[in-house]
């Protein structure tokens, strides 16, 4: 049995949300998001998105262009043909090289500086939309992988958005929108800009052909733990979720998300005392994890843990006043002997 963890007496404030930028605010930014079109071997066309990251390079996902017969980008009804290619097929990052483009490159911000619940937004060309579409959300997870951090956000994206941009509130590129989980509670993942920077220093290649599979498309058991937990969670398969999250926590004991998903599994199995310990561990490791706060408040109420609820109420209210009021009502109920 893991020892019960005490919550810090001083909470890190997440802070109140700022207003997300409007479509008007992002008009100029959208000039640097391009549509990527491909000629497929069967004679059809494929579409994705790309981001101008230097005067010569457009970043996109390799799976958008892999094994195609040709690729172009389009903007304002003008087409541009690349003159070179750099690829990291397994990471799923590709750079299309052009003669200097008439578009402004997007500044990039490293994923290691991102914080949970930080507001973000994505821009891409889903379903072949004629202009970039915006989706708003927040950072929900950052996961160490292959020397950098995979970014999960609640900014949704759909078919055609692969290779699109994930931005912070200062219009810095913080990731390429790349893959999502199936199911109605989809998880949306973006690749880090550090991989783009590393790829810029690599040599060019001459072929669009590859047999490599992106890391996120490997068989389930070969994917990172942060991906393996999603389907059991969505399917309420608590026993499988517990087994995977337990392995995750052993491999990455400093991962708040590993403990959070372990807590969800224990909560689903109605092991509430253990779930509370796991959620406390998650919260102790990352006091900006709003999902862990809410989960901890749920099981703390079931466990009649008044002190934990009182320690959480202010931090939850800072993110969502209505949810904070519900916690306040739970506190009152416990004080009245409920």
Backbone torsions as a table, in degrees:
resi	resn	phi	psi	omega
1	UNK	NA	128.6	179.8
2	UNK	-74.8	143.5	179.9
3	UNK	-65.5	147.8	177.5
4	UNK	-68.4	129.1	-178.3
5	UNK	-93.4	140.0	176.6
6	UNK	-90.0	137.9	177.5
7	UNK	-74.9	145.7	175.3
8	UNK	-59.3	145.1	-179.4
9	UNK	-79.1	-21.3	176.5
10	UNK	-109.8	119.2	-176.3
11	UNK	-89.1	143.4	172.1
12	UNK	-81.5	121.4	-178.6
13	UNK	-79.2	129.5	175.7
14	UNK	-73.7	-35.1	179.4
15	UNK	93.5	153.2	179.9
16	UNK	-73.5	147.4	-177.7
17	UNK	-66.7	143.5	174.0
18	UNK	-92.0	162.7	178.7
19	UNK	-70.4	130.1	177.5
20	UNK	-70.8	150.1	179.3
21	UNK	-65.2	146.6	178.7
22	UNK	-85.6	173.7	176.1
23	UNK	-59.2	-39.3	179.0
24	UNK	-62.6	-41.3	-179.4
25	UNK	-61.2	-28.2	-172.6
26	UNK	-104.3	8.8	-177.9
27	UNK	-56.6	-48.4	-179.5
28	UNK	-65.7	-38.5	179.2
29	UNK	-59.9	-38.6	-179.0
30	UNK	-63.2	-18.3	178.2
31	UNK	-65.8	-19.6	-177.7
32	UNK	-101.3	7.5	173.6
33	UNK	-105.1	124.5	-173.3
34	UNK	-118.8	158.4	172.4
35	UNK	-90.5	133.9	177.3
36	UNK	-105.4	125.3	179.6
37	UNK	-119.7	145.3	-178.1
38	UNK	-131.6	153.9	171.8
39	UNK	-101.4	115.7	-175.4
40	UNK	-89.9	156.3	-176.9
41	UNK	-58.3	-28.1	-178.5
42	UNK	-83.7	4.4	178.9
43	UNK	93.2	-6.8	177.9
44	UNK	-87.4	179.4	179.6
45	UNK	-118.7	146.7	174.7
46	UNK	-114.1	157.2	-179.8
47	UNK	-137.6	146.6	174.3
48	UNK	-153.3	-161.7	-178.4
49	UNK	-127.4	164.9	178.2
50	UNK	-151.6	162.7	-177.5
51	UNK	-129.5	131.2	177.8
52	UNK	-76.5	114.0	-175.7
53	UNK	-112.1	-6.2	173.8
54	UNK	-161.2	169.5	178.4
55	UNK	-56.9	-24.7	-175.6
56	UNK	-109.3	-18.7	-169.3
57	UNK	-118.6	139.3	170.6
58	UNK	-115.3	125.1	178.2
59	UNK	-90.0	139.3	175.3
60	UNK	-151.4	177.9	175.0
61	UNK	-84.3	138.8	179.3
62	UNK	-62.5	-32.2	-177.0
63	UNK	-67.2	-16.3	176.2
64	UNK	-69.6	-35.8	-171.8
65	UNK	-113.8	-9.4	-174.1
66	UNK	-59.7	133.9	175.3
67	UNK	61.3	21.5	173.4
68	UNK	-86.8	168.5	-180.0
69	UNK	-87.9	-18.2	-179.8
70	UNK	-175.1	160.4	-177.6
71	UNK	-143.4	145.9	175.6
72	UNK	-143.8	164.8	169.2
73	UNK	-118.7	153.9	-179.6
74	UNK	-132.6	141.7	176.6
75	UNK	-155.5	131.7	-179.4
76	UNK	51.9	40.6	178.5
77	UNK	67.2	7.8	175.1
78	UNK	-100.8	143.4	178.6
79	UNK	-111.2	149.6	-179.5
80	UNK	-136.4	134.0	-178.5
81	UNK	-106.3	129.8	-178.7
82	UNK	-69.0	153.4	178.3
83	UNK	-112.6	-0.2	-180.0
84	UNK	-164.9	169.0	-176.5
85	UNK	-148.4	137.5	167.8
86	UNK	-123.9	138.6	-173.7
87	UNK	-141.6	139.4	166.6
88	UNK	-123.0	86.3	-168.5
89	UNK	-60.5	-42.1	-176.7
90	UNK	-71.1	-34.6	174.5
91	UNK	-76.8	-19.9	-179.9
92	UNK	72.5	34.9	175.4
93	UNK	-117.5	125.1	176.0
94	UNK	-128.1	148.5	176.5
95	UNK	-121.5	120.6	175.4
96	UNK	-92.8	127.0	-177.8
97	UNK	-98.5	138.6	-179.4
98	UNK	-132.8	162.7	160.4
99	UNK	-59.3	148.7	-174.0
100	UNK	-42.5	126.2	-176.2
101	UNK	-86.4	151.5	179.1
102	UNK	-84.6	36.2	-178.6
103	UNK	-126.6	149.6	-178.1
104	UNK	-80.5	125.9	177.4
105	UNK	-65.4	149.3	179.4
106	UNK	-89.6	130.2	174.5
107	UNK	-66.8	148.9	-175.7
108	UNK	-115.8	144.8	178.9
109	UNK	-124.0	128.3	-175.7
110	UNK	-64.0	144.6	-177.3
111	UNK	-65.5	-25.7	-178.0
112	UNK	-67.2	-13.6	179.2
113	UNK	-93.0	-3.3	-176.4
114	UNK	-77.3	152.8	179.7
115	UNK	-127.1	145.6	176.9
116	UNK	-57.2	143.2	179.0
117	UNK	70.1	2.4	172.4
118	UNK	-64.4	132.5	-176.9
119	UNK	-73.5	138.4	-178.6
120	UNK	-140.3	171.1	173.0
121	UNK	-151.1	153.3	179.9
122	UNK	-114.5	154.5	175.2
123	UNK	-137.1	130.8	-178.4
124	UNK	-165.1	-175.7	-179.4
125	UNK	-114.3	70.2	179.5
126	UNK	-67.9	141.2	176.0
127	UNK	53.8	31.4	177.7
128	UNK	67.2	29.0	177.9
129	UNK	-56.2	143.2	-176.0
130	UNK	-71.6	-22.6	177.7
131	UNK	-131.2	156.6	-179.8
132	UNK	-59.9	138.7	178.4
133	UNK	-103.4	146.9	-176.9
134	UNK	-108.7	140.0	173.0
135	UNK	-134.0	134.7	-174.9
136	UNK	-104.4	151.4	178.2
137	UNK	-174.9	-156.7	-179.7
138	UNK	-145.4	159.8	175.3
139	UNK	-68.8	124.8	-180.0
140	UNK	-113.3	-11.8	178.8
141	UNK	-172.4	146.2	170.5
142	UNK	-132.6	126.2	-169.2
143	UNK	-124.0	121.2	177.9
144	UNK	-59.8	129.5	178.6
145	UNK	-161.8	126.1	174.1
146	UNK	49.6	48.6	173.3
147	UNK	83.7	1.9	179.3
148	UNK	-146.3	-154.0	-177.0
149	UNK	-132.5	123.8	171.0
150	UNK	-77.6	136.6	-174.0
151	UNK	-106.4	126.4	171.8
152	UNK	-108.3	132.6	178.5
153	UNK	-134.5	169.9	176.0
154	UNK	-96.7	7.7	174.4
155	UNK	-78.1	108.4	-172.0
156	UNK	-74.5	155.9	172.8
157	UNK	-152.8	162.5	-169.4
158	UNK	-137.9	-173.8	-178.7
159	UNK	-51.3	130.4	-176.4
160	UNK	98.3	-13.9	-179.0
161	UNK	-85.0	-10.4	-179.1
162	UNK	-56.8	128.7	-177.3
163	UNK	89.4	3.5	177.4
164	UNK	-77.1	-176.4	-171.9
165	UNK	-109.2	138.8	168.0
166	UNK	-110.3	125.5	-173.8
167	UNK	-117.3	152.5	167.6
168	UNK	-89.0	-176.3	-175.9
169	UNK	-71.7	-13.7	177.5
170	UNK	-100.4	15.4	175.8
171	UNK	66.9	27.5	171.5
172	UNK	-87.9	140.8	173.6
173	UNK	-72.6	125.2	180.0
174	UNK	-119.1	-2.6	177.5
175	UNK	177.4	162.3	172.7
176	UNK	-102.3	122.7	178.9
177	UNK	-66.3	123.0	-165.1
178	UNK	-129.5	-54.4	-175.8
179	UNK	-147.0	157.9	178.7
180	UNK	-139.8	160.6	177.5
181	UNK	-81.5	157.9	172.9
182	UNK	-74.8	176.5	175.4
183	UNK	96.1	165.0	-177.0
184	UNK	-74.8	-21.6	175.5
185	UNK	-103.5	63.8	-173.1
186	UNK	-66.8	147.3	173.6
187	UNK	-107.8	132.4	-173.9
188	UNK	-112.8	125.1	-173.3
189	UNK	-118.5	143.2	177.6
190	UNK	-127.4	149.0	-179.6
191	UNK	-90.4	146.4	-172.3
192	UNK	-74.5	149.9	179.7
193	UNK	-70.3	-21.5	176.7
194	UNK	-57.5	-35.5	178.6
195	UNK	-67.2	-34.3	176.2
196	UNK	-64.0	-46.4	-179.2
197	UNK	-61.2	-42.3	178.6
198	UNK	-63.9	-40.5	-178.0
199	UNK	-66.6	-30.2	178.0
200	UNK	-59.9	-26.3	-178.1
201	UNK	-90.1	-1.1	-176.7
202	UNK	-92.5	163.7	-180.0
203	UNK	-74.2	158.1	177.0
204	UNK	-77.3	157.4	174.4
205	UNK	-121.0	172.9	-172.3
206	UNK	-118.1	-3.5	-173.2
207	UNK	-129.4	146.0	173.7
208	UNK	-88.1	-0.3	-176.8
209	UNK	-83.9	138.9	176.9
210	UNK	-157.9	150.6	171.6
211	UNK	-107.7	-1.0	-179.1
212	UNK	-74.2	145.6	178.5
213	UNK	-109.2	134.0	176.2
214	UNK	-57.5	148.2	-176.0
215	UNK	-56.1	-33.5	-175.4
216	UNK	-80.2	-9.7	-179.8
217	UNK	-104.9	6.0	177.0
218	UNK	-67.6	166.0	172.8
219	UNK	-52.6	147.5	-170.8
220	UNK	-50.7	-44.0	-175.8
221	UNK	-69.6	-13.1	178.1
222	UNK	-97.8	-3.6	180.0
223	UNK	-81.8	161.5	177.3
224	UNK	-60.4	154.5	-178.7
225	UNK	-57.3	-34.9	-177.4
226	UNK	-65.5	-19.0	173.3
227	UNK	-91.1	-36.9	-176.9
228	UNK	-62.4	-28.9	-176.2
229	UNK	-77.5	-15.8	-168.8
230	UNK	-67.5	-52.2	-177.4
231	UNK	-62.4	-46.1	175.6
232	UNK	-58.9	-37.5	177.1
233	UNK	-64.5	-47.1	-179.2
234	UNK	-63.7	-33.4	-177.6
235	UNK	-92.1	5.8	-177.9
236	UNK	55.4	33.7	176.6
237	UNK	-89.1	80.2	-169.0
238	UNK	-68.4	-33.6	-179.8
239	UNK	-65.4	-45.1	177.3
240	UNK	-66.3	-41.4	178.8
241	UNK	-60.4	-41.0	179.2
242	UNK	-63.3	-42.2	-178.8
243	UNK	-64.3	-43.4	-178.6
244	UNK	-69.9	-45.5	-178.1
245	UNK	-67.5	-30.6	175.8
246	UNK	-65.1	-43.4	175.8
247	UNK	-62.6	-41.0	179.8
248	UNK	-60.3	-48.1	-178.3
249	UNK	-64.8	-32.7	177.4
250	UNK	-69.8	-38.0	179.9
251	UNK	-77.4	-34.5	-177.8
252	UNK	-133.3	73.3	-175.7
253	UNK	-62.6	-18.5	178.8
254	UNK	-90.7	5.6	179.3
255	UNK	-84.9	112.0	177.5
256	UNK	-61.7	-35.2	-177.9
257	UNK	-67.7	-33.7	176.9
258	UNK	-60.8	-44.6	179.2
259	UNK	-70.5	-33.4	177.8
260	UNK	-63.5	-47.1	-179.5
261	UNK	-70.2	-30.9	174.2
262	UNK	-64.6	-40.7	176.6
263	UNK	-62.8	-40.0	177.4
264	UNK	-60.9	-40.8	179.1
265	UNK	-63.7	-46.1	179.8
266	UNK	-64.7	-38.6	177.3
267	UNK	-63.2	-43.7	178.8
268	UNK	-62.9	-32.3	177.7
269	UNK	-83.5	0.8	179.9
270	UNK	66.7	27.1	172.6
271	UNK	-93.5	72.8	-166.5
272	UNK	-68.3	-37.0	179.7
273	UNK	-63.3	-42.9	178.8
274	UNK	-68.8	-39.0	178.0
275	UNK	-59.6	-41.5	-179.5
276	UNK	-63.3	-40.4	177.8
277	UNK	-62.3	-43.6	-179.2
278	UNK	-64.8	-43.4	178.8
279	UNK	-65.4	-35.2	176.8
280	UNK	-65.8	-37.9	176.8
281	UNK	-63.8	-44.9	178.8
282	UNK	-59.6	-44.1	-177.4
283	UNK	-70.8	-35.8	177.2
284	UNK	-64.1	-34.2	179.8
285	UNK	-78.4	-27.5	-177.3
286	UNK	-150.9	96.7	-178.8
287	UNK	-78.7	1.8	174.0
288	UNK	-97.7	2.3	-177.7
289	UNK	-83.2	96.0	-176.2
290	UNK	-65.0	-37.5	178.7
291	UNK	-62.0	-39.5	177.6
292	UNK	-66.5	-37.0	175.9
293	UNK	-58.7	-49.4	-178.0
294	UNK	-63.3	-43.0	179.8
295	UNK	-63.4	-42.3	179.3
296	UNK	-64.5	-38.7	178.5
297	UNK	-65.0	-35.6	179.0
298	UNK	-61.5	-52.8	-175.0
299	UNK	-75.8	-28.4	176.2
300	UNK	-63.0	-38.0	177.6
301	UNK	-67.0	-43.1	177.6
302	UNK	-61.7	-37.5	-179.5
303	UNK	-83.3	-0.1	-177.7
304	UNK	56.5	39.4	-179.3
305	UNK	-91.8	86.3	-174.5
306	UNK	-64.3	-41.7	-176.1
307	UNK	-63.9	-38.9	178.7
308	UNK	-66.2	-44.1	177.9
309	UNK	-59.5	-42.7	-179.7
310	UNK	-65.0	-35.3	-179.4
311	UNK	-72.1	-23.1	-177.8
312	UNK	-91.5	-23.7	-166.8
313	UNK	-58.0	-44.1	-177.6
314	UNK	-66.0	-42.5	-178.6
315	UNK	-66.5	-38.5	178.0
316	UNK	-67.7	-41.3	179.2
317	UNK	-62.4	-32.4	-179.4
318	UNK	-64.6	-26.2	179.0
319	UNK	-94.1	-43.9	-175.8
320	UNK	-144.6	103.4	-175.7
321	UNK	-60.4	-40.1	-179.2
322	UNK	-62.2	-43.0	178.0
323	UNK	-66.8	-37.9	176.7
324	UNK	-62.5	-37.0	177.6
325	UNK	-65.5	-35.4	177.8
326	UNK	-65.4	-39.8	176.7
327	UNK	-64.4	-40.1	177.5
328	UNK	-60.0	-38.7	177.5
329	UNK	-66.4	-36.7	176.9
330	UNK	-65.0	-41.8	177.7
331	UNK	-59.6	-46.2	179.2
332	UNK	-61.0	-41.5	180.0
333	UNK	-62.2	-43.3	179.2
334	UNK	-66.6	-38.2	178.8
335	UNK	-65.8	-27.5	179.0
336	UNK	-88.5	4.9	176.9
337	UNK	88.5	15.6	-178.4
338	UNK	-75.8	NA	NA
